[in-house]
Amino acid sequence: MEEPAEVRIGLGQGLADAVREDLELYGVAELEERIETLQGEIVRCQAQIQKKRAGREAADALFGTKSG
């Protein structure tokens, strides 16, 4: 018997759903935990941006192109 295929959520869909949640349903501790999680995600995104920029700069230096 074949396993059912996993349902794949579209890129960013989880975040889009999260920002529409009713925050009235959360307690203070849950909201603080949510903030910590979101701050961690911001740091993770910023690190990925820096990594991508560094890769682009390395490619530009190697191939002599300038991206805008």
C-alpha positions in Angstrom: 0.0 0.0 0.0 1.4 3.4 -1.0 1.9 6.2 1.6 -0.1 9.3 0.9 1.8 12.2 -0.5 2.7 15.0 1.9 0.7 18.2 1.5 3.2 20.9 0.7 2.5 24.4 1.9 3.4 27.2 -0.5 6.4 29.4 0.2 5.7 31.8 2.9 2.2 30.5 3.5 2.8 29.6 7.1 4.0 33.1 7.8 1.0 34.6 6.0 -1.3 32.4 8.1 0.5 33.3 11.3 0.2 37.1 10.8 -3.6 36.7 10.4 -4.0 34.8 13.7 -6.2 36.4 16.4 -3.7 37.4 19.1 -6.5 37.8 21.6 -6.5 34.1 22.0 -2.9 34.0 23.4 -1.7 34.7 26.9 1.2 37.0 27.8 3.7 34.1 28.1 2.6 32.7 24.7 2.9 36.1 23.1 6.4 36.6 24.6 7.4 33.1 23.2 5.9 34.1 19.8 8.0 37.3 19.8 11.2 35.3 20.7 10.5 32.9 17.8 9.9 35.8 15.4 13.0 37.6 16.5 15.0 34.4 15.9 13.5 34.1 12.5 14.5 37.7 11.7 18.1 36.9 12.7 18.0 33.8 10.5 16.6 35.8 7.5 19.3 38.4 8.0 22.0 35.8 8.1 20.7 34.3 4.8 20.6 37.7 3.2 24.2 38.3 4.1 25.2 34.9 2.8 23.5 35.5 -0.5 25.0 39.0 -0.8 28.5 37.6 -0.1 28.0 34.9 -2.8 26.8 37.5 -5.2 29.8 39.8 -4.4 32.2 36.8 -4.9 30.6 36.0 -8.3 30.8 39.7 -9.3 34.5 39.8 -8.3 35.2 36.6 -10.2 33.3 37.5 -13.4 33.8 41.2 -13.3 30.2 42.1 -13.3 28.3 44.6 -11.2 24.8 43.6 -10.0 22.3 46.3 -9.1 
